[in-house]
Amino acid sequence: MAEKKTAAQKLIKKRWFHIVAPKVLNEEKVGELLLANASDAIGRTFDVNLAAITEDLQKQNLHVALNVTHANGDQLITQIMGLRVMPSALRRLMRKRKSKIDESFVVKTSDGIAVRVKPFAILKGMVRGGTLATMINNLKTHLTEAIGKLTYEQTFTELLKGKLQEDCTNMLKKLYTVGRFELRWVKRENALEKHGEKVSQ
């Protein structure tokens, strides 16, 4: 009898929890998990195609990393940890005899959070070293100052709107013609060393 009771105790009833995107993504439900306890999901990060959240096919090459911070009933509340352009989309932009910018550096938001940004640009020709160096230095200064005026949440709001990307493009064009500019990866520093789990929707 005792053995049967012990076996029954081991059977933990699981239920479905909905993964909810943050407010900047309209708190859309992006997937679900079958769990015994909501706490089992806290701290987990999920990789979601942005087009699946926004229903905008122009964003199908963008993936957002969502980290579960807490639960509210059967909802798993998340925050954005990173936004990246798929490498395959960047490879399609590459052209011979075209200069490129491919950098990686850390900036701080106005609320003190360190964010790594990886700007990527294809220029419409071969650019001399001095001009290219000036473009890179100006880009670093511009992003450091722009993000330094924004909170962490505002930074990703501006990214999702394409505002930061547009401002960087316009700034670089004053020095040389830009074929394409992307912030290929923006992520919270010391996070996402590995890509997040794929979420089933």
C-alpha positions as semicolon CSV with decimal commas, in nm:
position;residue;x (nm);y (nm);z (nm)
1;M;0,000;0,000;0,000
2;A;0,285;0,234;0,092
3;E;0,455;0,163;-0,241
4;K;0,138;0,260;-0,434
5;K;0,112;0,585;-0,239
6;T;0,473;0,672;-0,314
7;A;0,419;0,611;-0,687
8;A;0,110;0,831;-0,685
9;Q;0,302;1,111;-0,519
10;K;0,554;1,099;-0,802
11;L;0,283;1,167;-1,058
12;I;0,281;1,543;-1,087
13;K;-0,001;1,695;-1,285
14;K;0,120;1,925;-1,562
15;R;-0,069;2,207;-1,731
16;W;-0,019;2,448;-2,019
17;F;0,138;2,790;-1,966
18;H;0,135;3,062;-2,232
19;I;0,457;3,249;-2,316
20;V;0,370;3,619;-2,345
21;A;0,582;3,877;-2,527
22;P;0,658;4,209;-2,351
23;K;0,450;4,525;-2,396
24;V;0,670;4,652;-2,682
25;L;0,546;4,348;-2,878
26;N;0,185;4,407;-2,772
27;E;0,196;4,124;-2,517
28;E;0,123;3,870;-2,788
29;K;0,115;3,501;-2,695
30;V;0,413;3,348;-2,874
31;G;0,401;2,988;-2,757
32;E;0,319;2,753;-2,474
33;L;0,488;2,512;-2,238
34;L;0,358;2,204;-2,055
35;L;0,487;2,237;-1,698
36;A;0,423;2,111;-1,350
37;N;0,512;2,449;-1,202
38;A;0,551;2,793;-1,359
39;S;0,879;2,834;-1,170
40;D;1,031;2,569;-1,398
41;A;1,024;2,824;-1,681
42;I;1,176;3,121;-1,496
43;G;1,507;3,217;-1,655
44;R;1,455;3,020;-1,975
45;T;1,514;3,203;-2,303
46;F;1,324;3,138;-2,625
47;D;1,415;3,228;-2,981
48;V;1,113;3,353;-3,178
49;N;1,083;3,467;-3,538
50;L;0,965;3,829;-3,526
51;A;0,735;3,782;-3,825
52;A;0,542;3,520;-3,627
53;I;0,470;3,780;-3,358
54;T;0,403;4,085;-3,575
55;E;0,255;3,906;-3,880
56;D;0,484;4,129;-4,087
57;L;0,664;3,915;-4,347
58;Q;0,926;4,187;-4,391
59;K;1,051;4,090;-4,045
60;Q;1,097;3,720;-4,120
61;N;1,477;3,755;-4,111
62;L;1,466;3,893;-3,756
63;H;1,467;3,677;-3,445
64;V;1,400;3,801;-3,095
65;A;1,519;3,632;-2,776
66;L;1,260;3,639;-2,496
67;N;1,355;3,554;-2,138
68;V;1,090;3,443;-1,888
69;T;1,106;3,673;-1,584
70;H;0,798;3,568;-1,386
71;A;0,454;3,410;-1,406
72;N;0,108;3,564;-1,381
73;G;-0,148;3,288;-1,350
74;D;-0,107;3,068;-1,655
75;Q;0,100;3,332;-1,836
76;L;0,480;3,339;-1,851
77;I;0,588;3,703;-1,872
78;T;0,902;3,779;-2,072
79;Q;1,151;4,052;-2,148
80;I;1,361;4,101;-2,462
81;M;1,721;3,987;-2,424
82;G;1,832;4,030;-2,783
83;L;1,740;4,099;-3,142
84;R;1,936;3,956;-3,434
85;V;1,930;3,940;-3,809
86;M;1,962;3,586;-3,943
87;P;2,313;3,521;-4,083
88;S;2,167;3,380;-4,406
89;A;2,003;3,718;-4,476
90;L;2,335;3,897;-4,429
91;R;2,519;3,656;-4,657
92;R;2,279;3,742;-4,937
93;L;2,386;4,106;-4,908
94;M;2,754;4,035;-4,963
95;R;2,903;4,152;-5,291
96;K;3,255;4,138;-5,434
97;R;3,453;4,462;-5,448
98;K;3,234;4,628;-5,188
99;S;3,367;4,753;-4,855
100;K;3,181;4,653;-4,541
101;I;3,156;4,753;-4,177
102;D;3,123;4,468;-3,929
103;E;3,185;4,579;-3,572
104;S;3,107;4,470;-3,216
105;F;3,119;4,689;-2,906
106;V;2,939;4,753;-2,577
107;V;2,730;5,059;-2,491
108;K;2,525;5,146;-2,184
109;T;2,160;5,245;-2,170
110;S;2,043;5,539;-1,959
111;D;1,937;5,295;-1,686
112;G;2,287;5,148;-1,670
113;I;2,241;4,820;-1,859
114;A;2,531;4,706;-2,078
115;V;2,425;4,617;-2,431
116;R;2,643;4,468;-2,703
117;V;2,571;4,605;-3,049
118;K;2,697;4,458;-3,375
119;P;2,645;4,702;-3,663
120;F;2,684;4,576;-4,018
121;A;2,694;4,781;-4,339
122;I;2,760;4,716;-4,706
123;L;2,895;5,020;-4,889
124;K;2,845;5,088;-5,258
125;G;3,211;5,061;-5,351
126;M;3,562;5,015;-5,219
127;V;3,637;5,274;-4,951
128;R;3,983;5,399;-4,858
129;G;4,115;5,319;-4,512
130;G;4,089;5,672;-4,372
131;T;3,728;5,718;-4,475
132;L;3,632;5,372;-4,351
133;A;3,799;5,435;-4,014
134;T;3,612;5,765;-3,979
135;M;3,281;5,595;-4,060
136;I;3,344;5,328;-3,795
137;N;3,446;5,582;-3,529
138;N;3,145;5,802;-3,606
139;L;2,917;5,500;-3,590
140;K;3,049;5,397;-3,249
141;T;3,009;5,752;-3,117
142;H;2,660;5,785;-3,262
143;L;2,531;5,458;-3,115
144;T;2,697;5,519;-2,778
145;E;2,530;5,859;-2,751
146;A;2,192;5,752;-2,893
147;I;2,152;5,442;-2,674
148;G;2,295;5,631;-2,376
149;K;1,985;5,852;-2,387
150;L;1,744;5,557;-2,394
151;T;1,640;5,308;-2,129
152;Y;1,690;4,939;-2,199
153;E;1,324;4,899;-2,293
154;Q;1,328;5,212;-2,511
155;T;1,635;5,083;-2,694
156;F;1,450;4,777;-2,819
157;T;1,141;4,984;-2,894
158;E;1,352;5,203;-3,125
159;L;1,515;4,897;-3,279
160;L;1,182;4,732;-3,355
161;K;1,061;5,053;-3,518
162;G;1,381;5,068;-3,725
163;K;1,455;5,416;-3,590
164;L;1,811;5,347;-3,470
165;Q;1,896;5,173;-3,797
166;E;1,759;5,462;-4,003
167;D;1,951;5,722;-3,803
168;C;2,276;5,527;-3,841
169;T;2,223;5,493;-4,217
170;N;2,162;5,866;-4,259
171;M;2,471;5,950;-4,052
172;L;2,696;5,717;-4,255
173;K;2,562;5,845;-4,587
174;K;2,713;6,184;-4,512
175;L;3,055;6,020;-4,556
176;Y;2,990;5,757;-4,824
177;T;2,699;5,590;-5,003
178;V;2,557;5,300;-4,803
179;G;2,400;5,005;-4,983
180;R;2,252;4,845;-4,670
181;F;2,283;4,894;-4,297
182;E;2,168;4,658;-4,021
183;L;2,220;4,623;-3,650
184;R;2,279;4,253;-3,699
185;W;2,273;4,169;-3,329
186;V;2,183;4,372;-3,023
187;K;2,182;4,183;-2,695
188;R;2,217;4,229;-2,325
189;E;2,586;4,184;-2,246
190;N;2,687;3,856;-2,077
191;A;2,362;3,697;-2,191
192;L;2,269;3,469;-2,482
193;E;2,608;3,308;-2,526
194;K;2,399;3,035;-2,682
195;H;2,085;3,089;-2,886
196;G;1,758;3,051;-2,700
197;E;1,529;2,751;-2,720
198;K;1,296;2,731;-3,018
199;V;0,941;2,798;-2,910
200;S;0,649;2,595;-3,045
201;Q;0,354;2,814;-3,136
